[in-house]
């Protein structure tokens, strides 16, 4: 019975709300949040609703998506893609309904699948077409933007936000669920402090994305490499062949690989462009101090105070981390799992080839054995390696090496054989230092946001005498 979660609630609690009989709606977290709000009311704290601070709260209706090539459409983001770092669209659409684009300084909330994940929109996000599965919250003014965002990220806000979901395997929330969330109107000084820190973190995230975009542009211009994609290559059989991605390959080029993904035309185009350039082309092995996969181990997850944050492949491309687990310290402290600043982590199982840079901040964390730990030589700028591996010139070569059935895999020797354009050190630094600054800004933003959210949580818990 110790694994069974149960709670008893008065019938009045059921009839005063949405007549919900799903147990999760009455979870411990949500009940605690209700008690906290009631205690704040008793102590004289004013309680408003999210809609009181908002000009409009809405989402868009479902629509039939007309996916097209990059050259024909606008970049389109699915709900969880708004958290990508770097931010890149995987799909492009045209002939979409009005109202799917957003403005900077809106609060975006995922409302289907992984519900309740929150992001403040910025200038970069506003250039994309957004999924209908995002609730848009337009604050009345910027003085409340950071406070609303921070409150919805506290355990109290998350309890109200995520425990109201409905549906079967795929959960959903609606705009009225967000609009009716109670929000305490605390001391003005606290509200200002929280708001300013969140807005500063928001500004840092936007800056980080812009630095990555600038580094990507510099990569192509400084190296005089063309930006290529699927539209740049020819398939066998014209337009029909392009639809089914048909192509031919010479027997002499098989390289003992009979899997079609190894020979896709995009890879050949990448290698042709590299060979035609005036750049020095070297195998990755020649510029790495080490590339290795740590031993697989049984993961022992513990409470935060007993462990260290544990990075999984999904975290490698996120601008902010969700659902971080903590690994038991004695395991994390083993030398083979140690992270160092300037190391690259490359995902090697499932979704392959995602690359992240280890900064000073996360060097005290631990990472999964589903990463290839990649350490550049001291004379190589790690930021330059990141931007190369994230470009089509790196990604095409990584993906061609995959093997396996349902779950694809990579090994360290696949990474070391990748062909890399190696410019002089000053060019590496010009490009790579922007990448390093971007990752450092991202981590500073996450620390500042967590500081603001924790400050608000502590304040509300102290005022109410209720904690989770």
C-alpha positions as CSV (number, residue, x, y, z in Angstrom):
1,X,0.0,0.0,0.0
2,X,3.0,2.3,0.4
3,X,3.1,3.0,-3.3
4,X,-0.6,3.9,-3.5
5,X,-1.4,7.6,-3.4
6,X,-4.7,8.4,-1.9
7,X,-6.5,11.4,-0.4
8,X,-10.0,12.1,1.0
9,X,-11.8,15.3,0.1
10,X,-15.1,16.8,1.2
11,X,-18.0,16.5,-1.3
12,X,-18.3,20.3,-1.2
13,X,-14.9,20.5,-2.8
14,X,-16.1,18.4,-5.7
15,X,-19.4,20.3,-6.2
16,X,-17.8,23.7,-6.0
17,X,-15.6,23.2,-9.0
18,X,-15.9,21.4,-12.3
19,X,-17.6,18.2,-11.0
20,X,-14.3,16.3,-11.6
21,X,-14.1,12.7,-10.5
22,X,-10.5,12.1,-11.8
23,X,-8.2,11.5,-8.9
24,X,-5.3,13.6,-10.2
25,X,-7.5,16.7,-10.0
26,X,-7.4,16.2,-6.2
27,X,-3.7,15.4,-5.9
28,X,-1.7,16.3,-2.8
29,X,0.0,19.1,-4.6
30,X,-3.2,20.7,-5.8
31,X,-4.8,20.4,-2.3
32,X,-1.7,21.9,-0.7
33,X,-1.9,24.8,-3.2
34,X,-5.6,25.3,-2.3
35,X,-4.8,25.3,1.4
36,X,-1.9,27.8,0.9
37,X,-4.3,30.2,-1.0
38,X,-6.9,29.9,1.8
39,X,-4.3,30.6,4.5
40,X,-3.1,33.7,2.5
41,X,-6.7,34.9,2.3
42,X,-7.1,34.5,6.1
43,X,-4.0,36.5,6.7
44,X,-5.3,39.4,4.6
45,X,-3.4,38.8,1.4
46,X,-5.5,39.8,-1.7
47,X,-6.0,36.9,-4.1
48,X,-6.7,37.7,-7.8
49,X,-7.0,35.5,-10.9
50,X,-4.5,35.2,-13.8
51,X,-7.2,36.8,-16.0
52,X,-7.1,39.9,-13.8
53,X,-3.5,40.5,-14.9
54,X,-4.1,39.6,-18.6
55,X,-5.5,41.4,-21.6
56,X,-6.3,38.2,-23.3
57,X,-5.9,34.4,-22.7
58,X,-6.5,32.2,-25.7
59,X,-5.4,29.4,-28.1
60,X,-6.1,28.9,-31.8
61,X,-8.4,26.3,-33.3
62,X,-7.1,23.1,-34.9
63,X,-6.3,23.4,-38.6
64,X,-5.1,21.2,-41.4
65,X,-1.3,21.8,-41.8
66,X,0.0,22.1,-45.3
67,X,3.7,21.1,-44.9
68,X,6.1,22.3,-47.7
69,X,9.8,22.7,-48.3
70,X,11.8,25.4,-46.6
71,X,11.8,27.5,-49.8
72,X,8.0,27.4,-50.1
73,X,6.8,28.0,-46.6
74,X,7.2,29.7,-43.2
75,X,9.0,28.1,-40.2
76,X,6.6,26.3,-37.9
77,X,7.1,25.3,-34.3
78,X,5.4,22.5,-32.4
79,X,4.7,23.2,-28.7
80,X,7.8,21.7,-27.2
81,X,10.0,23.2,-30.0
82,X,9.7,26.7,-28.5
83,X,12.2,25.5,-25.9
84,X,14.9,24.5,-28.4
85,X,18.4,25.8,-28.1
86,X,19.3,26.6,-30.8
87,X,15.9,27.5,-32.0
88,X,15.3,25.8,-35.4
89,X,12.2,24.8,-37.2
90,X,12.0,21.2,-38.5
91,X,8.8,21.9,-40.5
92,X,7.6,24.6,-42.8
93,X,3.9,25.4,-43.7
94,X,1.9,27.6,-46.0
95,X,-1.7,28.6,-46.3
96,X,-2.2,28.6,-42.6
97,X,-5.0,30.6,-40.8
98,X,-4.5,34.0,-39.3
99,X,-3.6,34.4,-35.6
100,X,-0.9,31.7,-35.3
101,X,2.0,34.2,-35.1
102,X,2.8,35.8,-31.8
103,X,4.3,39.1,-30.4
104,X,7.3,39.4,-28.0
105,X,6.5,39.4,-24.3
106,X,3.6,37.0,-24.4
107,X,3.5,34.0,-22.0
108,X,3.2,30.8,-24.0
109,X,2.0,27.6,-22.2
110,X,2.0,24.1,-23.6
111,X,-1.6,22.8,-23.4
112,X,-1.4,19.3,-25.0
113,X,0.9,16.3,-24.1
114,X,3.5,17.8,-21.7
115,X,1.1,20.4,-20.3
116,X,2.1,23.4,-18.3
117,X,5.6,24.2,-19.7
118,X,6.0,28.0,-19.9
119,X,8.1,30.4,-22.0
120,X,8.1,34.1,-22.5
121,X,8.1,35.0,-26.2
122,X,10.9,37.1,-27.6
123,X,12.0,38.7,-31.0
124,X,13.4,35.4,-32.2
125,X,10.2,33.4,-31.4
126,X,8.0,36.0,-33.0
127,X,9.4,35.2,-36.4
128,X,7.9,31.7,-36.3
129,X,4.4,30.3,-36.9
130,X,3.2,28.7,-33.7
131,X,1.2,25.6,-33.1
132,X,-2.4,25.9,-32.0
133,X,-1.5,23.8,-29.0
134,X,0.0,26.7,-27.1
135,X,-2.1,28.9,-24.8
136,X,-1.2,32.5,-25.3
137,X,-1.4,34.9,-22.3
138,X,-1.1,38.6,-23.2
139,X,-0.3,40.5,-19.9
140,X,-1.8,43.9,-19.4
141,X,1.6,45.4,-18.9
142,X,5.3,44.4,-18.6
143,X,5.2,45.2,-14.8
144,X,3.3,42.0,-14.2
145,X,4.8,39.8,-17.0
146,X,7.7,38.4,-14.9
147,X,5.5,38.0,-11.8
148,X,2.8,36.0,-13.6
149,X,5.5,33.8,-15.2
150,X,7.4,33.2,-12.0
151,X,4.2,32.3,-10.1
152,X,3.1,29.8,-12.7
153,X,6.5,28.2,-12.4
154,X,6.3,27.8,-8.6
155,X,5.0,24.5,-7.3
156,X,1.8,26.3,-6.4
157,X,1.2,27.6,-10.0
158,X,2.3,24.3,-11.5
159,X,-0.2,22.4,-9.2
160,X,-3.1,24.5,-10.4
161,X,-1.9,24.5,-14.0
162,X,-1.0,20.8,-14.6
163,X,-3.5,19.1,-12.3
164,X,-6.5,20.5,-14.1
165,X,-5.6,18.5,-17.2
166,X,-8.1,16.2,-18.8
167,X,-8.1,13.5,-21.5
168,X,-6.8,10.0,-22.0
169,X,-3.3,9.2,-23.1
170,X,-2.8,12.8,-24.3
171,X,-3.6,15.3,-21.7
172,X,-5.0,18.8,-22.4
173,X,-5.7,22.1,-20.6
174,X,-7.8,25.0,-21.9
175,X,-7.5,28.8,-21.6
176,X,-10.2,29.0,-18.9
177,X,-8.1,26.7,-16.7
178,X,-5.3,29.2,-16.9
179,X,-7.6,32.3,-16.6
180,X,-9.1,30.9,-13.3
181,X,-5.8,30.1,-11.5
182,X,-5.7,32.1,-8.2
183,X,-2.7,34.4,-7.9
184,X,-1.7,36.1,-4.6
185,X,-1.1,39.9,-4.8
186,X,1.9,40.1,-2.4
187,X,4.0,43.0,-1.2
188,X,4.9,45.4,-4.1
189,X,8.6,45.2,-3.3
190,X,8.6,41.4,-3.7
191,X,6.6,41.6,-6.9
192,X,9.1,44.1,-8.3
193,X,12.1,42.0,-7.4
194,X,10.6,38.8,-8.9
195,X,9.4,40.7,-12.0
196,X,12.8,42.3,-12.7
197,X,14.8,39.1,-12.3
198,X,12.5,37.2,-14.6
199,X,12.7,39.9,-17.2
200,X,16.5,40.0,-16.9
201,X,16.6,36.2,-17.4
202,X,14.2,36.6,-20.4
203,X,16.6,39.2,-21.9
204,X,19.6,36.8,-21.4
205,X,17.8,34.0,-23.2
206,X,16.9,36.2,-26.1
207,X,20.6,37.4,-26.3
208,X,21.8,33.8,-26.1
209,X,19.6,32.7,-29.1
210,X,20.8,35.8,-31.1
211,X,24.4,35.0,-30.4
212,X,23.9,31.4,-31.7
213,X,22.2,32.7,-34.8
214,X,25.1,35.2,-35.4
215,X,27.6,32.4,-34.9
216,X,25.8,30.2,-37.5
217,X,25.8,33.0,-40.1
218,X,29.5,33.6,-39.4
219,X,30.2,29.9,-39.9
220,X,29.0,30.1,-43.5
221,X,30.3,33.5,-44.4
222,X,33.8,33.2,-42.8
223,X,34.3,29.7,-44.3
224,X,32.6,30.6,-47.7
225,X,30.4,27.5,-47.5
226,X,27.0,27.5,-49.1
227,X,23.9,26.9,-46.9
228,X,22.5,23.7,-48.2
229,X,19.5,21.5,-47.4
230,X,17.3,18.8,-49.0
231,X,16.2,21.3,-51.7
232,X,19.8,21.6,-52.8
233,X,20.2,18.0,-53.9
234,X,18.9,16.0,-56.9
235,X,17.0,12.7,-56.6
236,X,16.6,9.9,-59.1
237,X,13.3,10.2,-61.1
238,X,12.7,14.0,-60.8
239,X,9.8,15.2,-58.7
240,X,8.4,11.7,-58.2
241,X,11.8,10.5,-57.1
242,X,12.1,13.4,-54.6
243,X,8.8,12.4,-53.0
244,X,10.0,8.9,-52.3
245,X,13.7,10.0,-51.9
246,X,15.0,7.7,-54.6
247,X,18.7,7.8,-55.5
248,X,21.4,5.7,-56.9
249,X,24.9,4.8,-55.6
250,X,28.0,3.3,-57.2
251,X,29.1,-0.1,-55.9
252,X,32.6,1.4,-55.3
253,X,31.1,3.9,-52.9
254,X,29.1,1.4,-50.7
255,X,31.8,1.3,-48.0
256,X,30.4,-2.1,-46.8
257,X,27.1,-0.2,-45.8
258,X,23.9,-1.4,-47.4
259,X,21.6,0.9,-45.3
260,X,20.2,3.7,-47.5
261,X,20.6,6.4,-44.9
262,X,24.4,6.1,-45.2
263,X,24.3,7.1,-48.8
264,X,21.7,9.9,-48.9
265,X,22.4,12.6,-51.5
266,X,22.6,15.3,-48.9
267,X,25.7,13.6,-47.4
268,X,27.3,13.5,-50.8
269,X,26.5,17.1,-51.4
270,X,28.1,18.0,-48.0
271,X,31.3,16.1,-48.7
272,X,31.4,17.6,-52.3
273,X,31.2,21.1,-51.0
274,X,33.9,20.5,-48.4
275,X,36.2,19.0,-50.9
276,X,35.6,21.9,-53.4
277,X,36.4,24.5,-50.7
278,X,39.8,26.0,-50.1
279,X,39.6,25.0,-46.4
280,X,41.8,22.5,-44.6
281,X,39.7,19.4,-44.1
282,X,40.7,17.1,-41.2
283,X,39.0,14.1,-39.4
284,X,37.6,15.0,-36.0
285,X,40.0,12.5,-34.4
286,X,42.9,14.8,-35.2
287,X,41.5,17.7,-33.1
288,X,40.2,15.7,-30.2
289,X,42.0,14.9,-26.9
290,X,39.4,12.2,-26.3
291,X,36.0,10.9,-27.3
292,X,34.4,8.1,-25.2
293,X,31.2,6.6,-23.9
294,X,31.1,6.1,-20.1
295,X,30.1,2.7,-18.8
296,X,26.4,1.9,-18.5
297,X,25.3,1.9,-14.9
298,X,22.2,1.5,-12.7
299,X,20.9,4.9,-12.0
300,X,20.0,5.6,-8.4
301,X,17.8,8.8,-8.2
302,X,17.6,10.6,-4.9
303,X,16.3,13.9,-3.4
304,X,18.1,17.0,-4.6
305,X,20.1,17.5,-1.4
306,X,21.5,14.0,-1.7
307,X,22.5,14.1,-5.3
308,X,23.6,16.1,-8.3
309,X,21.5,17.2,-11.4
310,X,21.5,14.4,-14.0
311,X,21.5,15.4,-17.7
312,X,19.6,13.2,-20.2
313,X,19.7,13.5,-24.0
314,X,16.4,15.4,-24.0
315,X,18.1,18.2,-22.0
316,X,20.8,18.8,-24.6
317,X,18.7,21.0,-26.8
318,X,16.6,22.9,-24.3
319,X,17.0,26.6,-23.4
320,X,15.6,25.7,-19.9
321,X,15.7,22.3,-18.2
322,X,12.5,20.4,-17.3
323,X,12.1,17.3,-15.1
324,X,15.7,17.2,-13.9
325,X,16.4,14.2,-11.7
326,X,19.2,13.9,-9.2
327,X,21.8,11.1,-9.3
328,X,23.3,9.7,-6.1
329,X,26.5,11.6,-5.3
330,X,28.9,8.6,-5.0
331,X,27.9,7.5,-8.5
332,X,28.2,11.0,-10.0
333,X,31.6,11.5,-8.5
334,X,33.2,8.6,-10.3
335,X,35.9,9.9,-12.7
336,X,34.4,8.4,-15.9
337,X,31.2,10.5,-15.3
338,X,32.9,13.8,-14.6
339,X,32.1,16.7,-16.8
340,X,34.6,19.5,-17.6
341,X,34.0,23.0,-19.0
342,X,34.5,23.0,-22.8
343,X,33.5,19.3,-23.2
344,X,30.9,18.5,-25.8
345,X,28.0,16.1,-25.1
346,X,26.7,14.4,-28.3
347,X,23.5,12.2,-28.1
348,X,24.2,8.7,-29.2
349,X,20.9,6.8,-28.7
350,X,17.4,7.4,-29.8
351,X,17.4,11.0,-31.2
352,X,21.0,11.2,-32.4
353,X,23.5,13.9,-33.0
354,X,22.2,16.6,-30.7
355,X,25.1,18.6,-29.4
356,X,25.5,20.7,-26.2
357,X,28.5,22.5,-24.7
358,X,29.4,21.9,-21.0
359,X,29.8,25.3,-19.3
360,X,31.3,26.1,-15.9
361,X,27.8,25.9,-14.4
362,X,26.9,22.4,-15.4
363,X,30.4,21.0,-15.1
364,X,29.4,20.0,-11.5
365,X,26.4,17.9,-12.9
366,X,26.4,14.4,-14.2
367,X,25.4,13.1,-17.6
368,X,23.9,9.9,-19.1
369,X,25.8,7.2,-20.8
370,X,23.6,8.0,-23.8
371,X,26.0,10.8,-24.6
372,X,29.4,10.6,-26.3
373,X,31.7,12.6,-24.1
374,X,33.9,14.6,-26.5
375,X,36.9,16.6,-25.4
376,X,38.6,19.0,-27.9
377,X,42.3,19.6,-27.8
378,X,43.3,22.8,-25.9
379,X,44.2,24.7,-29.1
380,X,40.7,24.0,-30.6
381,X,37.8,26.4,-29.8
382,X,35.0,24.1,-28.4
383,X,32.3,26.7,-29.5
384,X,33.5,26.3,-33.1
385,X,33.1,22.5,-32.9
386,X,29.5,23.0,-31.5
387,X,28.4,25.2,-34.4
388,X,30.0,22.9,-37.0
389,X,28.3,19.8,-35.6
390,X,24.9,21.6,-35.3
391,X,25.2,22.8,-39.0
392,X,24.1,20.6,-41.9
393,X,27.8,19.9,-42.6
394,X,28.1,18.2,-39.2
395,X,24.5,16.8,-38.9
396,X,24.5,15.1,-42.3
397,X,27.7,13.2,-41.5
398,X,26.5,12.3,-38.0
399,X,23.2,10.9,-39.1
400,X,24.7,8.8,-42.0
401,X,26.7,6.8,-39.4
402,X,23.6,5.6,-37.4
403,X,22.9,1.9,-37.0
404,X,20.3,-0.2,-35.3
405,X,16.6,-1.1,-35.6
406,X,13.9,0.7,-33.8
407,X,16.3,2.6,-31.6
408,X,19.2,4.1,-33.5
409,X,22.8,4.3,-32.1
410,X,26.1,6.0,-32.6
411,X,29.6,5.1,-31.3
412,X,32.6,7.3,-30.5
413,X,34.5,6.1,-33.6
414,X,31.6,7.4,-35.8
415,X,32.2,10.9,-34.4
416,X,36.0,10.7,-34.8
417,X,35.8,10.0,-38.6
418,X,33.7,13.1,-39.4
419,X,35.3,15.5,-41.8
420,X,35.8,18.9,-40.3
421,X,36.7,22.2,-42.0
422,X,39.5,23.7,-39.8
423,X,40.1,27.4,-40.2
424,X,42.8,29.4,-38.4
425,X,42.5,30.0,-34.7
426,X,41.4,33.6,-35.0
427,X,38.4,32.5,-37.2
428,X,37.6,29.7,-34.8
429,X,37.5,32.2,-31.9
430,X,35.5,34.7,-33.9
431,X,32.8,32.1,-34.4
432,X,33.3,29.9,-31.3
433,X,33.4,32.6,-28.7
434,X,29.9,33.6,-29.6
435,X,28.7,30.1,-29.0
436,X,30.5,29.9,-25.6
437,X,28.9,33.2,-24.6
438,X,25.5,31.9,-25.7
439,X,25.7,28.8,-23.6
440,X,27.0,30.8,-20.6
441,X,24.1,33.3,-21.0
442,X,21.6,30.5,-21.1
443,X,22.9,29.0,-17.9
444,X,22.9,32.4,-16.1
445,X,19.3,33.0,-17.2
446,X,18.3,29.6,-15.8
447,X,20.0,30.4,-12.5
448,X,18.4,33.8,-12.3
449,X,15.0,32.4,-13.1
450,X,15.3,29.7,-10.5
451,X,16.4,32.3,-7.9
452,X,13.3,34.4,-8.6
453,X,10.9,31.4,-8.5
454,X,12.4,30.1,-5.3
455,X,12.2,33.6,-3.7
456,X,8.5,33.8,-4.5
457,X,7.9,30.2,-3.3
458,X,9.6,30.9,0.0
459,X,7.7,34.1,0.5
460,X,4.3,32.5,-0.1
461,X,5.2,29.5,2.2
462,X,6.3,31.8,5.0
463,X,3.2,34.0,4.7
464,X,0.9,31.0,4.7
465,X,2.8,28.5,6.8
466,X,2.1,25.9,4.1
467,X,4.8,24.1,2.1
468,X,4.8,21.1,-0.3
